[in-house]
Amino acid sequence: MKRYQLSFLIVIIFILTFCKSNFKSNFSEVKSISIDTVLNQKISIRAILVDNDKIWFAGNGNKFGFYDAKANKLQMETITDTSKLEFRSIAQNDVAVFITNIGNPATVFRINKSNLKVEKVYSETHEKVFYDSMNFWNNDEGILIGDPISNCLSIVITRNGGKTWQKVPCENLPKTVEGEAAFAASNTNVIIKGNHCWIVSGGVKSRVFYSSDKGKTWQVFETPIVQGQAMTGIFTADFYDEKIGFIAGGNYEIPTQNFQNKAITFDGGKTWNLVAENQGFGYASCIQFVPNSDGKELISVGATGLHYSSDFGKTWKQFSTDNSLYTIRFVSPNLVFAAGKDKIVRIQLKR
């Protein structure tokens, strides 16, 4: 009997050891990165998205396009318009890509994925109009957010696949304070997980606006991110799931300031805790969770380069000093694309 117990114990120890070693291999830290350039042209890009093998982008000079990673092919188009347009918002559903320009007048363009046909589906004219970011809950429902015109954030919603868009009246939205707005830094001001949606603000106030019902009702949560001046606040956010989220930004005018510029939540954005005070990156324009990392791994780009964390943002490693990257998106846990001033790059994470 004791012999069988001993054999059983040995088997259990072997299984536990095997599982532990496999866990470590699956979640090993990133040791280094490699970067190669897939676009090198005169264009500023702050809006990208991943669509299977294609990386769609939109930038200044009325330009949009995609890089087909499988075919190693770049296609760039120019929207013919009387205005000089700079696109900083991009989103998609199964059949179309949507892009929006900053400034007045604001226009949402729908781009058919199969034939690249472009059509205007929303337009707004006002001296204060400025849209920052957009996203979709599903194929039918999407949201575009921008700076306040009166006393609320500008929120425009589609419920029919982007064919038409309607602006939400201020009486149905939380009130903003004078000097509170959003930043069109990387198309990461509005984050969606399931039916949930988070919008981040900056300036005089750095807050999180949260909806659990696809933008029908809203709550507002305070954050400890630096605030009080025009160029301070939350510039970027990401959520790993409905509970774990990260916000970052800082002081755009003091880009090396690395305190009160990064915070994490584990309760869906209700409460936030500062992390890595006086450590890691300074001003950040984009933060993203690494897929399949249980929320532990993050990557940021901004004024002090590309940084990586493997412990929920408590500590950071700098893997690049390139301060010309504005926005990043993951294709897989070890493959990410980044865009910025005159380029799109492919980044391989090596573990």
N, C-alpha and C positions, 0 to 999 in steps of 0.2 A: 504493500500500500504506500509506504514511504517513497519507494522507488518511483511509483507513478506520480506522486505529488511533486517530487523533485523534477521529473521530466516535464510536467505541466508548467512548473515555475520557470524552467529554462525556456520553454516555448513562449511564455508571456513576456519574459525579459527580451527575447529576440524580437518579438513583434513591436514592443514599445521602442526598442533601440532603432529598428528599421523605420518606424513611423517618424521618430524624432529626426533621424538623419534626412529623411525625405522632406520633412517640413522645412528644415534648414536649407536644403538645396532649392526648394521651390520659392523660398522667400529670402534668398541671399541678397545682400546689399549690392547696389551698383558700385563698381570699383572704378570705372572710367567710362568715357563716351567717345564716339567717333562722329564727326560731322562732315557731310558733303552737301554741296550746293546744287539745287535743282532748278532754281530761277535766279538769274542775275541780270536784272534790268532796272531802268529808272522808274521805280514805283514804290510808294509807301503802303505797306499792307498791315492792317490791324484786324482783319476779319478773315478767318479761315474756318473750314469745317471738313470733316472726313466723311466721304460717301463711298464705302467699299474701297476700291483701288484708287479712287480719285480724291485729290485734295483741292477743293474749291477755294477760291480766294476773291476778294474784292478790295480795291484800293483807290488811290487818287487818280486824277486824270481820266475819269469816266470809265475806268478799266475793271474788268472782271475776267475770270477764266478758271482753268483747272490744270493740275498736273496729274497725269495718269501714271501712277507708280509702276503698274504692271507693264505698260507699253513703253515706259520712259519717254512720255510725250507731253509737251507743254502746249496748251492752247490759250491764247489771250484774245479777248474781244474788247471793243470800245463801244459804249452806248452813245449813240448820236443824240445829243441834246443841246439846247441853246445855253444851258448852264454848265459851268465847270463843277463837276461833282466829285466829292470825296466820300467813298463808301467805308463805313466802319462797323456796319451791322450786317450779319449774314445768318440765315437759318434755312432749313429744308424740311420737306416732307418727301414722300416716295417719288413724286413726279416732277417737283420743281425746287429751285433754289430761289430764295428771296433776299434782296439786298436793299439797304436804305442808306441814303446819304446824310451827312451832317449838314446843318445850316438851313437857310431859308431860300426857296421853298423846300420842304422835305417830301421825298417821293419814295414809295415802296415799289420796286420793280420785281416782277415775277419772271423767272428764266426757266423755260422748259428744258428739262435735263436731256431729252432725246434730240432736240433740234436747235437748242439755244435761242429759240424765239423769245424776245423780250417784250413785256407789256407792263404798263403802269397800272397798279391796282389800288393805290392810295396816294393822295397828295394833300399837303397841308401848308398853308402860307401864314406866317406870323413872324414878326421881327424877333421874337424870342424862341422860335421853334428850333430844337436841337435834339435829334434822336441818337441814342447811344448804343443800344444792344437789342437783339431779338432772339427768340427761341420758339420751339414748337413742343406742345405736350404730346401730340399725335398727328396723324395725317390731316386732321380737320382743324385742330385748334392751336393757335399760335399767339404770341404776344410780342409787342414792340414797346420799348420803354424809352423815355427821354426826360429832359430837364423840365422843371415846372414852367408853365406860362403864367398861371395865376398862383394858387396856393396848394397845388398838388402836383405830383409827378405826372408827366404825360404818359398815358397808357392806352395803347391801341390794340384791339383784339380781333382776331378772325375766328369764326366758328364754321367756315365752309371751305377749308383747304386753301385759304389765302386768296380766294377769288375776290372777296370784299373784306374791308377792315373798318371797324367802328371805334371811335375814340370814346373812352369811358368818362362820363361827366365827373367833375371834381366832387360833387356832393356824394358820390358813391365811393370815394377814395379817402385814405388818411391825409391829413393836412401836413404839408411841409412847412419849414420855417424859412424866413428870408435868408438867402445865402446857401441853402441846401440844394444840391443838384446831384448829377451823376457824371461819370467820366467815361468818355468813349475811347478807352485805352486799348482794349483787346476783345471786345464783344463778350465780356464776362460779367456784366452788371446784372443779368437776369439768368438764374439757374433753375432748371426743371428736373425733378425726379418724380416719376409717377404723376399724380395729380397735384403735387406740391410745387410751389414756385417761390423763389426768394429774389428780391431786388435789393441792391446795395446802393447807398448814397454816400456823399462826401461833401466837403466844404465846411460850412459852419457846423453841421451835424454829420456824424458818421453812424448811420442806422441801417437796420435790416427790415424790409417790408416783406411780410410773409402771407401767402395764401395757400390754404389746403384744398381749395375747390376750384382750381383753374381760373383764378382771378375774379371770382364772384364776390368774395369777402376778403378783408385784409386785417392783419395785425402788424404792429410796429414794435421792434425790439431795439434797445440801446446797445451800443458796443463800446469797448474801451480804446478803439483805434483813434489815433491823433485827429483832432478836429478843431474848428474855430477859425480857420483861414481859408481863403478861396481855393488854394491848391493842396489842401490836406484832406485825408479821409481814406475811404475804401475805394480802391481803383479796380479791384478784381475779387472774384469769389468762385468757389467750387464746392460741390457737395458730393461726397462719395456715395452716400445713400440718403435716406430720409432723416437720419440722425446726425451723421458726422459731416461737418462742414468746416471750411477754412476761408478766412477773409484776409486780404493783404492790401498794401498800398503804402501810405506814409505821407511824406512831404515832398511833392514834386520839385519844389524849389530848393530843397536840401536833400539831394538824392542819396547821400551816404548815411542819413539818419536812420539807424536800425533799431529804434525802440518805438513802442506803441504803433507798430506797423504790421503786426501779424497776430492773429488770434484764431482759436479753434473752438468749436461747439460739439457737444455730444448729445444734445437734446433738441436737435432740429432748428437751432438758431435762437432759442429763447434766451440762453445765457452764453457768454463768450469769455474765454480766458486768454490773456496775452501769453505768448510763448517766445522763447529765444530773444529775450530783451537784451539789447546791446550785443547781439550775436547775429551771424548770418547776413542776409541781404538787407540793403536799404530800400529805397523806393522800388516797388514792384508793379509792373503793368499787367502781369498775368500769372495766375497760380492754377495748377492742375494736379488732381490726384492721379497716381499711377494705377491703372486698372488691376484688379485681382490682388490688391495689396492689403486688403482689410482696412483701408484708410490710413495705413502707417506711412506710406511713401507719397511724397509730393515733389513737384518740380516747379520752380519759379524762374521767370525772366524779368529783366528790368535794368535799371541804371547801373547796377553793380554786377551784371552778368547773369549766368545760369547757375542756379543752386539746387541742391537735392537734399531731401531729408528722408530718413528711414524710421523715424520714431515720432510720428504725429507732429512734426514741426518743432520738436524740442531742440534739436541740433541740426546744423546745415553744413554741407560741403559745397565748395565752389568748383564747378567743373569747366566753366568758361568765363572769361572776362568780357566777352562780346556784349556791349551795351546797346546794340542796334537791333536786337530782337524784341518784338513787342507782344507777340501772342504765340501760344503753343497748343497743340492738340495731339492726343495719343491715338495711334492706330492699333497698337497692342502693348502689353506691358513693357516691351523692350524696344519699341519703335515709336518715335514721336516726330512730328513735323513742327517747325517753328518758322515764323515770318516776321519781317520788319522792314527796315530801310533798304530798299533795292534788292531784296532777296527772299527766297524760301529755302530752308535747309532741312535735310533729313538727318535725324540724330538717332544713333544706335546706342542703347544702354548696355554696357558690358558688365556682367556679374561674376 
